[in-house]
Amino acid sequence: MREQIKFCFKGHRNYVHGTDIFNAVCKNYQNASGNVPTDIEMSIHHITRNNMTLVMQEELLPAEKSAVNIIVKEKETIVKIALLENEEKVECKYDYPENDIITAAKFNEVDKTITLINYHQYTLIEKLVALNKSLLQALFTDAEGQWYFVKIKLANVDLNNQNPREIKLSFKKNMNFKLTQTEILVENKSVGNIYFSLV
């Protein structure tokens, strides 16, 4: 299966944002299978500035050939998806005031956590990425460069509920800024980890 996916740039960015990639893949999977994924792992291998082609296949492509690799698990079914950057330019842009999410969140320096309660705007992945970026900026104030969302692993998460009452991110590990790991808790239940890199 191959399908062309068109994107718009988010806010001031000039590259396709990981949250839009995640949402597009979930929507495509739901349209194809009739089900919302509960277990999903997405790895972003490089920044993309063009639209992409979604390919479902038996084996994932190596990182140098695929912009994004995704594994979706549903009961006994495992679906492997690659997104390949094509030559079609992104031709649209939309506003994304992500600071609205950050303003509503509470940062705890001692626990190395950030919490968002009863916030009903934006998708779940948009909230997770914005919260983790803010958490890392608050914890590593002297770090130079730009934080990029590069990977997420979710298990037993309810993507039908884009607005849970409480979302908490708990920083776990910094691998020399090449990769950071933050645990995701939804309604006090651990549902996976999100990873960023400093570039």
Secondary structure, DSSP 8 states (H G I E B T S, - for coil): -EEEE---EETT-SS--HHHHHHHHHHHHHHHHSS--SEEEEEE-S---EEEEEEEESS---TTT-SEEEEEEETTEEEEEEEEEEEEE---EE---THHHHHH-EEETTTTEEEEES--SS-HHHHHHHHHHHHHHHH-TT--S-EEEEEEEE-S--TT-SS-SEEEEEEEEEETTTEEEEEEEETTEEEEEEEEEE-
